[in-house]
Amino acid sequence: MALQNIGASNRDDAFYRYKMPRMVTKIEGRGNGIKTNVVNMVEIAKALGRPASYTTKYFGCELGAQSKFDEKTGTSLVNGAHDTAKLAGLLENFIKKYVQCYGCGNPETEIIITKTQMITMKCAACGFISDVDMRDKITTFILKNPPEQKKGSKDKKAMRRAEKERLKEGEAADEEQKKLKKDSVKKKSTSGNSKETVTKVPSKKKNNGSDDDHSPVPIHASGKDEVADDDDGDDDVQWQTDTSLEAAKQRIQEQLSAVTADMVMLSTEETTSSKKPSEHEKSSINGNKNGNGVSPHVALVNEIKDYLKKGSSAANLKSFLESLSGTPQEIVNALVEALFDGVGKGFSKEVMKKKNFLAAAVALEGSQIALLRAIESFCLNTSSEAAKEVALVLKSLYDSNLIEEEFVLEWYLKGVAGANKSSPIWNHVKPFIEWLQNAESESETEEG
């Protein structure tokens, strides 16, 4: 059976992955009983992810004719004689209104009926929610005959519940770690550098011949640990608790489990070591030392803005960016901020308008990851409204071949495990990532 791309706008794209069968119709009967049978309506509807009754009813509503789909036989009938081209044109209108995402144009959407009896479509690629025009006659039929819930929805709910449980466990572990850290700091502050005199307790031998784990260690004037013989009558030895960092670590390891001991040891090291400024603090400090009192990042942004104001073309932007001082990441960060400064809602549309300038950024060293991190930085530090459209932005850049799948997944996985893992941006990106992974698994299945 011949296949064609879903959606009229994708007709000439030879690499478009979403296909559906070409419509096949047959005129049946004669006189007043003449009907048009859409022979392969079931296969078409399956490719679109919509019930065949929806498309059949849509034909009837648009043509002002009676229509019927038989669920048992899979027969789609529309009263009257209608040629294939006319019905195919109506099908394209149905796809545009009730299948393709209004944001990115992807046909991988799901119809959702809200509590207020409104019809929306959620895109699996970018997460965009499309509001369907409720003035069409077909909407009444859809409300009365809602689509069946996907089988995987229960599994998704179970996964979400499991994820919440993991988050609760993680929070409990964090609280425990904070408590241990406070206890260790408190113990150290009370002990100080003074030596604590304790009563000597005769050591008891265990079955394996080792000394009791909690027996104190004698400290002599030399500062070295020495083991005294029990038979020598060492009553003149002053027994004291070793308060050095190494001894504290040893006692912690003996008293706590392996994992908890590691946590406490790390916190002990943090409290004893002098605090060093972070890389971000260093850059801020260095930035304030500029002659004009302007940080290097702001200076870069202003320099790029001045260049863009001159009306310079995107073709010459790459050579200009290479002439700037700074790392590739710093330059791309400044470029994104200069291009979209002040942009919030409508961020995805602005990206499409200026994608030629972003192509110049991709041409730099470490390009794709740098661009993704620059978009992340812009959404986190400059515009929270833009973060809501980040999935649409990534989909547009992906369709324009400016970013590739492997780099997007690498950036996402490092991001959700990094310092900014709690950022809301990852929730906005997640639908696009899931779509990428599902598309990859489907392509591998087709090849197999």
BELZIKA-V264760 format. One line per field, one symbol per residue. ss: DSSP state (h for helix, s for strand, l for the rest). phi: phi as a letter, one per 40 degrees, with the letter a starting at -180 (. if undefined). Layout:
# BELZIKA-V264760
ss->???
phi->???
This chain:
# BELZIKA-V264760
ss->llsssllhhhllllllllssslllssssllhhhlssssllhhhhhhhhlllhhhhhhhhhhhhlllssssllllsssssllllhhhhhhhhhhhhhhhllllllllllssssslllllssssslllllsssllllllhhhhhhhlllllllhhhhhhhhhhhhhhhhhhhhhhhhhhhhhhhhhhhhhhhhllllssllllllllllllllllllllsslllllsllllhhhllllllssslllhhhhhhhhhhhllhhhhhhhhhhhhhhhllllllhhhhhhhhhllllllllhhhhhhhhhhhhhhllllhhhhhhhhhhllllhhhhhhhhhhhhhllllllhhhhhhhlhhhhhhhhllllhhhhhhhhhhhhhhhllhhhhllhhhhhhhhhhlllllhhhhhhhhhhhhllllllllhhhhhhhhhhhhhhhhhhhhhhhl
phi->.cbaccgccbdcccbcccbacccbbacbgagcccbbbccbccccccccgbccccccccdccccgbcbabccccgcbbbchcbcccccccccccccccbbccccbgcccbbcbbcccgbbbbbcccbgcbcccccccccccccccbccccccccccccccccccccccccccccccccccccccccccccccfccbccbccbdcbccdcgccdcbccbcbcccgbcbccccccgccccccaccbccccccccccccbcccccdcccccccccccccbcccccdccccccccdcgbcdccccdcccccccccgccccccdccccccchcdccccdccccccbdgcbcgdccccccbcccccccccccgdcccccccccccccbbacccccbcccccccccccgcbbdcccccccccccbccbcccccccccddccccccccccccccccc
